[in-house]
Amino acid sequence: MSRPPGPARADPSPAGSCPWKSSRPPAMTSRASSHREPGHRPAARMHTGARPRRGMHVTASIDRVWTVPNVLSLARLVLAIAVFVMIEREAHLAAFVGFVIAASTDWIDGWYARRFGQVSRVGRIFDPLVDKVLVCGAAILVTAADGPIRPWMAVVIVVRELVVTAIRAEMERSGRDFSAGPAGKLKMVLQCVAIALVLAERAGVGDLLPQWFATAEVAAWTAWAAVVATAWSGVEYVVAARALLRDGAGDSTHAT
């Protein structure tokens, strides 16, 4: 005698209890997987970040222009023009003080940019350009046939600065750093000291110094040292830049 059919047995593997025993994987409903579904539109808040990020980029670019070092460089340019006027009008003491202050800001803005992370591409171009305006303009105005800085010395300084400026423009255009190196910094120091000593002599400041310290002699020796450093560093940077452009190797070269 056959047994009556009993109640149908329940599926031992319902989708909700043992998904690993099911022949078909359960649908994934987590937030992470829903983002991977075809045709899924991400939440609106994920889209709102794109426009503010572009705005932040523009703001950062503006901030990189109007940094403290760049403002100091701009102030140095204005002061350099004032120094040129003072030299022309033979206001020697005012020209001496103004030149010393202007030359000092070159060290201050460089230190500030490195110390507080405000080195920018604009600063790498604008700062040395202002230095060249200050040094070349003052060197031309204080030259004398019988003075510590001779006219031909000023020509050497100006030609070297023009050549290095052209090289820097090409390096920066190609994305390479062409900031100041040891030879360029030494050249800048010697140039500024020589010009400052000439202005000090004209202003009569040398009379306040010890007798063993002859401002004219020190200015003459410093001027010769500045010319040698100017020519040497110029040749060094031309050779380095030529090799860099020819081989396309290296990330940075130094100049000022």
Secondary structure, DSSP 8 states (H G I E B T S, - for coil): -----------SS-TTT-GGGSSS-----SHHHHTTSTT----HHHHTTHHHHHHHHHHHHHHHHS-HHHHHHHHHHHHHHHHHHHHHTT-HHHHHHHHHHHHHHHHHHHHHHHHTT---HHHHHHHHHHHHHHHHHHHHHH--TTSSS-HHHHHHHHHHHHHHHHHHHHHHHTT-B----HHHHHHHHHHHHHHHHHHHHHHTGGGGS-TT--HHHHHHHHHHHHHHHHHHHHHHHHHHHHHHHHH---SB----
